[in-house]
Amino acid sequence: MKRHLLPLMALSCLLFSVANAQTTGTPTQKSVTAPLKKTSEAPSTRTSPRKPAPARLQPADIRKILPLRCMAPGQGYEDLVPLKKGLADVRILGAGEGTHGTHEFFTFKHRLFEFLVKEMGYTVFAIEDGIYGSALIQRYITTGEGDPKAILQNEFHDVFQVRELLDLVEWMRGYNATHDIKLTFTGFDCQQLDAYVRGIREVTEKYQFTGFLPLTGYIAPENDSAWQAYIETRIIADSIAQHMPARPVNIPEKEWELAVCYLQNIQAGLHQFTAKDWLPMLNTRDSMMALNVQRIVTQHPGEKIMLWAHNGHVGSWHGSLKDFSTLGGNLKQRYGNTYQSLGFSTGSGKYRARSGQIQKMTEDNQLAAPVPGSIELQLHQTGISLLYFSTHALPLDGKLRMIGSIADTNQFTQDPVAITSLFDWLVYADKTSFAQGL
C-alpha cells in the first residue's frame, strides 16, 4: 500500500497556450453556480470574418495613451494618478499578466499595489495560488514568523517562486510593521490539493475530530494510477461534503469554516483534474476561484482588493473560448462595475516558463515578434516604450499575445479580439525580461 500524495499542482496551466483556435466578441456569461455543460469535443470557439491588419494608430488615438515612467516600485506614482479617477468606484481590481513569467509584469503589479495602498486605501492582496500557503505568508507579514522564501518554494506554484513576489511580500511586511491599518495577503486558487489536505488535518487533529479522516487518511492501492486515485479521492470528498455534520462544539467557528473551505477547494480541484473534457475542467476552476474571492470580500467588508492572476483569468472572458466562464467574468457578473480588470502585454524579450521537453522552469524562452494585426504591433509602432490606457477610451481590435505557464511558440490568438471586451485597462511594455526564480 502507498499513500497517494495529492500534488501541490497536479496539472500545468495549459489552456492559455493550447486554446488558440481563437475567437472574437464577448461571450454570454454564466453564473458561478450554474451546472457545467459536458462536451465530448474541444471547447467551442467564436469565429469572425478576417479583418485587415489595422493601420498605425492616429495622433488622436495616441493622445489617449498614458506614458509610464517606470515599471519598478519605489519611484513615485505621478504617472498613475489618472487611475484615481478611473478606479474611483472599484472595489476589486483584477491585475493580469500576459505571461506567467515576465519580470516587468510582476514588478509593475508590486508598484501598482503600493500605489493602491498609499493613494486609494487598498488593504487586501490576493493571488492565483492556494489559501493555505498564502495564510503562511500572511502570518509572516503580520508576525515575522516563518521564512517567506521557503514558503514560496514549498507551497506556491513554480511560476510564483520568484524574487519579484518575495520583494512584494517583504514590502508588505515592512508596511504592516509601521502602520496601524494592516495589509492582508491571501490566495484564491483550488489546485493546491496536498496543502488543503494538510490544512484539514491540522484542524481535525487539534480538536480530535474524525469526520474528515476518510479523506485525510486516504491511502491508494499500490497499483492505482494517479487518475484512479483522483477518482477515488473525489468520491470520498464528495461523500463527506454531502453528509457534512454540524460544527462540533469544541471547534471554533472560524477554524471549522476554514476546514470546510479547504474541503470545498479539494472537491473543485479533484473535479477539475478528473473532468473528461476541457470546458468543465476550466469552468470548475474559475468558478471556484470566484467563490473564493467572494469569500475574501465577505471576510473584509468595506475593504478594497487587488487580485494577481493571469490575463486569461481576470478578463471578462478568456479571449479564445466563448463558453469558458472566467474568474473575471464571474466577478463582473456579480459585482458589476465595482470589478475592473487590467491586462498586461509586451512586444519583445524573454520570459520564464516551464519547458514542455524537460519539465522544469527555464528563463531563455523567447517572445515571438508581434504578428500583423496584433494589438502589440499597434502599440509598438507608437514608439512609447512603457504605457497604459483605458480600453474604453481606446478600444483597439487585434490579435493578442497569450502565454501560460508552458513555453510555447504559438503565442497569439488566431483571430482578432476587441480589447475592451476583455479588460478595462491595458499595460504595455515594449521590451521585457524573464522573472527571477528563487
C-alpha positions in Angstrom: 0.0 0.0 0.0 1.1 3.5 -0.6 -0.2 6.9 0.4 -1.4 8.9 -2.5 0.1 12.3 -2.1 -2.2 14.9 -3.6 0.1 17.2 -5.6 0.7 20.9 -4.9 -0.1 21.4 -8.6 -1.3 18.4 -10.4 -1.8 20.0 -13.8 0.0 22.8 -15.5 -1.9 25.8 -16.8 -2.1 24.6 -20.4 -5.2 26.5 -21.5 -3.6 29.7 -22.5 -1.2 28.2 -25.0 -3.2 25.3 -26.4 -6.6 27.0 -26.8 -5.5 29.2 -29.7 -8.4 28.3 -32.0 -9.4 31.8 -31.1 -12.5 33.9 -31.1 -13.8 37.5 -31.1 -16.7 39.1 -29.5 -18.0 38.8 -25.9 -19.4 35.6 -24.7 -22.6 35.2 -22.7 -21.5 34.8 -19.0 -22.8 32.1 -16.7 -23.5 32.0 -13.0 -20.7 30.6 -10.9 -23.3 28.1 -9.6 -24.6 27.1 -12.9 -24.3 23.4 -13.9 -21.3 22.7 -16.0 -22.1 21.6 -19.5 -20.3 18.4 -20.7 -19.0 18.2 -24.2 -17.1 15.5 -26.0 -15.4 17.9 -28.3 -12.8 20.7 -27.9 -14.2 23.8 -26.3 -16.4 25.8 -28.7 -15.0 28.9 -30.1 -16.4 32.1 -31.5 -15.3 32.8 -35.1 -15.5 36.0 -37.1 -14.6 37.3 -40.6 -11.0 38.0 -41.1 -10.2 41.7 -40.7 -7.4 43.6 -42.5 -4.4 44.4 -40.3 -5.2 47.7 -38.6 -3.2 50.8 -39.7 -0.9 52.6 -37.3 -2.7 54.5 -34.6 -3.6 58.0 -35.5 -2.4 61.0 -33.4 -5.8 61.4 -31.9 -5.6 57.8 -30.6 -2.1 58.1 -29.4 -3.2 61.1 -27.2 -5.4 58.7 -25.3 -2.3 56.7 -24.3 -0.8 57.4 -20.8 3.0 57.0 -20.8 4.5 55.2 -17.8 7.7 56.5 -16.2 8.8 53.1 -14.9 7.7 49.6 -14.1 9.6 49.1 -10.8 8.2 50.1 -7.4 9.7 52.8 -5.1 9.9 55.6 -7.8 6.8 57.7 -7.2 3.3 57.5 -8.6 2.8 60.7 -10.6 2.1 58.7 -13.8 -0.5 56.5 -12.1 -2.6 59.4 -10.9 -5.2 59.0 -13.7 -6.1 55.7 -12.1 -7.6 57.5 -9.2 -10.5 58.7 -11.3 -10.8 55.6 -13.4 -10.9 53.3 -10.4 -12.9 55.6 -8.1 -15.9 53.2 -7.8 -13.9 50.0 -8.0 -13.7 47.6 -5.0 -11.9 44.7 -6.7 -9.2 45.2 -9.3 -8.0 42.1 -11.2 -4.4 42.7 -12.3 -3.4 40.2 -15.0 -0.3 39.1 -16.8 0.2 38.1 -20.4 2.8 35.5 -19.4 3.3 33.8 -16.1 7.0 34.7 -16.1 7.7 38.3 -17.1 9.8 40.4 -14.7 8.2 43.8 -15.6 4.6 42.5 -15.2 5.5 41.4 -11.7 7.4 44.5 -10.7 4.6 46.7 -12.0 2.0 44.9 -10.0 4.1 45.5 -7.0 4.3 49.1 -7.9 0.6 49.2 -8.6 -0.3 47.6 -5.2 1.9 50.2 -3.4 0.0 52.9 -5.2 -3.4 51.4 -4.5 -2.5 51.1 -0.8 -1.0 54.5 -0.3 -3.2 56.6 -2.6 -6.5 54.7 -2.8 -6.9 52.8 0.5 -6.5 49.2 -0.7 -5.7 46.7 2.0 -6.1 43.2 0.6 -3.8 41.4 -1.9 -5.0 38.1 -3.3 -3.0 35.8 -5.7 -3.8 32.9 -8.1 -2.4 30.4 -5.6 -3.5 28.4 -2.6 -5.3 29.7 0.5 -3.2 27.5 2.8 0.2 28.7 1.6 -1.0 32.3 1.4 -2.0 32.1 5.1 1.6 31.2 5.9 2.7 34.3 4.1 0.1 36.3 5.9 1.4 35.1 9.2 4.9 36.2 8.2 3.9 39.7 7.2 1.9 40.1 10.4 4.2 38.5 13.0 7.5 37.8 11.3 7.1 34.1 11.9 8.4 31.8 9.1 10.7 32.0 6.1 8.9 33.6 3.2 11.3 32.3 0.6 10.9 28.8 1.8 7.1 29.2 1.9 7.0 30.3 -1.7 9.3 27.5 -2.7 7.4 24.8 -0.8 3.8 25.9 -1.1 3.4 28.0 -4.3 3.2 27.1 -7.9 6.6 27.3 -9.6 5.6 30.3 -11.7 5.3 32.3 -8.5 8.5 31.1 -6.9 10.2 34.3 -8.0 12.2 37.2 -6.5 9.6 39.7 -7.6 6.8 38.2 -5.4 9.2 37.8 -2.5 10.0 41.5 -2.8 6.3 42.4 -2.6 5.9 40.1 0.5 8.8 41.9 2.2 7.3 45.3 1.4 4.0 44.2 2.9 5.8 43.0 6.0 7.6 46.4 6.3 4.4 48.3 5.8 2.5 46.3 8.4 5.3 46.9 10.9 4.9 50.7 10.6 1.1 51.3 10.0 -1.9 50.8 12.2 -4.1 49.7 9.3 -2.7 46.3 8.3 -2.5 44.7 4.9 -3.7 41.1 4.1 -2.1 38.6 1.8 -4.3 35.8 0.7 -5.0 33.3 -2.1 -7.9 32.1 -4.1 -6.9 29.0 -6.2 -8.3 25.5 -5.7 -5.5 23.3 -7.2 -3.2 23.0 -4.2 -4.8 19.7 -3.0 -2.0 18.4 -0.8 -1.8 21.7 1.1 -5.6 21.7 1.7 -5.5 18.1 3.0 -2.7 19.2 5.4 -4.8 22.2 6.5 -7.8 20.0 7.2 -5.6 17.5 9.1 -4.2 20.3 11.3 -7.7 21.4 12.4 -9.2 17.9 12.9 -6.2 16.5 14.8 -6.1 19.6 17.0 -9.7 19.0 18.1 -9.8 15.2 17.7 -12.5 15.3 15.1 -12.7 12.2 12.9 -15.3 13.2 10.3 -12.7 14.1 7.7 -10.5 11.0 8.4 -11.6 9.1 5.3 -10.0 11.9 3.2 -7.0 12.9 5.4 -6.1 9.3 6.0 -6.7 8.1 2.4 -4.2 5.5 1.1 -4.3 4.5 -2.5 -3.8 0.9 -3.6 -0.3 0.2 -4.8 -1.3 -0.5 -8.4 -3.7 2.5 -8.7 -2.8 5.0 -11.4 -2.9 8.7 -10.4 -6.2 9.1 -12.4 -7.8 6.2 -10.4 -6.5 7.7 -7.2 -8.0 11.1 -8.1 -11.4 9.5 -8.9 -11.4 7.6 -5.6 -10.4 10.7 -3.6 -13.1 12.7 -5.3 -15.8 10.2 -4.3 -14.6 10.4 -0.7 -14.5 14.2 -0.7 -18.0 14.4 -2.3 -19.4 11.9 0.3 -18.0 13.9 3.2 -19.5 17.1 1.8 -22.9 15.5 1.2 -23.1 14.3 4.8 -21.4 17.2 6.4 -22.1 17.3 10.1 -22.9 20.4 12.1 -19.9 22.1 13.6 -18.6 20.2 16.6 -19.0 22.4 19.7 -15.3 22.1 20.6 -14.1 23.5 17.2 -14.1 27.4 17.0 -16.4 28.7 14.2 -13.5 30.3 12.2 -11.4 27.1 12.2 -14.4 25.0 11.2 -15.3 27.3 8.4 -11.7 27.2 7.2 -11.7 23.4 7.2 -14.9 23.3 5.2 -13.4 25.8 2.8 -10.4 23.6 2.3 -12.8 20.6 1.6 -14.7 22.6 -1.0 -11.5 23.5 -2.8 -10.3 19.9 -2.7 -13.7 18.9 -4.3 -13.3 21.6 -7.0 -9.7 20.6 -7.7 -10.5 16.9 -8.0 -13.5 17.6 -10.2 -11.2 19.7 -12.4 -8.5 17.1 -12.6 -10.9 14.3 -13.4 -13.1 16.1 -15.9 -13.1 14.3 -19.2 -13.5 17.4 -21.3 -11.7 20.8 -21.4 -14.7 23.1 -20.8 -15.9 21.5 -17.5 -12.3 21.5 -16.3 -11.8 25.2 -17.0 -15.1 26.3 -15.7 -14.8 24.3 -12.5 -11.5 26.0 -11.5 -12.6 29.6 -12.3 -16.0 29.2 -10.7 -14.3 28.0 -7.5 -11.8 30.9 -7.7 -14.7 33.3 -8.0 -16.3 31.7 -4.9 -13.0 32.1 -3.0 -12.8 35.8 -4.0 -16.4 36.2 -2.8 -15.4 34.7 0.5 -12.5 37.2 0.7 -14.9 40.0 0.1 -17.2 38.8 2.9 -14.2 38.4 5.3 -13.1 42.0 4.5 -16.2 44.1 4.4 -15.7 47.6 3.1 -12.0 46.9 2.1 -10.6 47.1 -1.4 -8.9 44.2 -3.0 -6.2 43.7 -5.8 -6.1 40.3 -7.4 -3.0 38.9 -9.1 -3.6 36.3 -11.8 -3.2 35.6 -15.5 -4.9 37.7 -18.2 -6.9 34.7 -19.1 -8.5 34.6 -15.6 -9.0 38.3 -14.7 -10.6 39.3 -18.1 -14.3 39.4 -18.6 -13.8 36.5 -20.9 -10.8 34.5 -22.0 -10.4 35.9 -25.5 -10.4 32.4 -27.0 -13.2 30.2 -25.6 -16.7 31.7 -25.6 -18.1 29.2 -23.1 -15.2 29.5 -20.6 -16.7 31.5 -17.7 -13.6 33.1 -16.3 -12.9 34.4 -12.8 -13.2 37.9 -14.1 -16.4 37.2 -16.0 -18.0 35.7 -12.8 -16.9 38.7 -10.7 -18.1 41.2 -13.3 -21.5 39.4 -13.3 -21.7 39.5 -9.5 -20.2 42.9 -8.7 -20.8 44.9 -11.9 -18.6 47.9 -12.5 -17.1 47.7 -9.0 -14.9 45.0 -10.5 -12.4 46.1 -13.2 -9.6 44.3 -14.8 -6.2 45.4 -16.0 -4.4 43.3 -18.6 -0.7 43.2 -19.5 1.2 42.7 -22.7 4.6 43.1 -24.2 6.3 43.4 -27.6 9.6 41.5 -27.2 12.1 39.9 -24.8 12.3 36.7 -22.8 10.1 35.1 -20.3 10.3 32.4 -17.6 8.1 29.3 -18.2 8.0 25.5 -17.9 9.7 23.8 -20.8 7.5 21.1 -22.3 10.5 18.9 -23.1 12.5 19.0 -19.8 9.6 19.7 -17.4 11.4 22.4 -15.5 11.3 26.2 -15.3 13.6 27.8 -17.9 14.4 31.5 -18.4 15.6 31.6 -22.0 12.1 31.4 -23.7 11.8 34.0 -26.5 8.8 36.2 -27.1 7.8 36.0 -30.8 7.7 39.3 -32.7 4.3 40.9 -32.8 2.3 39.5 -35.7 0.5 41.6 -38.3 -2.9 42.6 -36.9 -1.8 42.3 -33.3 -2.5 44.8 -30.6 1.1 44.6 -29.6 2.3 45.7 -33.0 0.0 48.7 -33.0 1.3 49.7 -29.6 5.0 49.1 -30.6 4.5 51.4 -33.6 3.6 54.3 -31.3 7.3 54.5 -30.2 6.2 54.7 -26.5 8.1 52.0 -24.6 6.0 51.9 -21.4 2.3 52.8 -21.4 -1.2 52.1 -20.3 -4.6 53.2 -21.3 -8.3 52.8 -20.7 -9.7 50.3 -23.2 -13.0 52.2 -23.2 -11.2 55.4 -24.3 -9.1 53.5 -26.9 -11.0 50.4 -27.9 -8.4 48.6 -30.0 -9.0 45.4 -32.0 -6.3 42.9 -32.9 -4.6 39.6 -32.1 -3.3 39.4 -28.6 -0.3 37.6 -27.1 -1.5 34.8 -24.6 1.1 32.6 -22.9 0.5 30.5 -19.8 3.0 28.5 -17.6 4.2 26.4 -20.5 6.7 27.8 -23.0 5.1 28.0 -26.5 5.9 29.3 -30.0 2.2 29.7 -30.8 1.8 32.9 -28.8 -1.0 34.9 -30.4 -4.8 34.5 -30.7 -5.8 33.2 -34.1 -8.4 35.8 -34.6 -8.6 39.5 -33.5 -10.2 40.3 -30.2 -11.9 43.5 -29.1 -9.7 44.5 -26.2 -12.5 46.4 -24.4 -14.4 43.2 -24.2 -11.6 41.6 -22.2 -10.1 44.3 -20.0 -10.9 47.8 -18.7 -7.2 48.8 -18.8 -4.2 47.6 -20.6 -0.5 48.0 -19.6 2.1 47.6 -22.4 5.9 47.3 -22.1 7.7 47.2 -25.4 10.7 45.1 -24.2 10.6 42.9 -21.2 12.8 40.3 -19.4 12.2 37.0 -17.6 11.2 36.8 -14.0 13.9 35.9 -11.5 13.4 32.4 -10.0 14.3 31.9 -6.3 
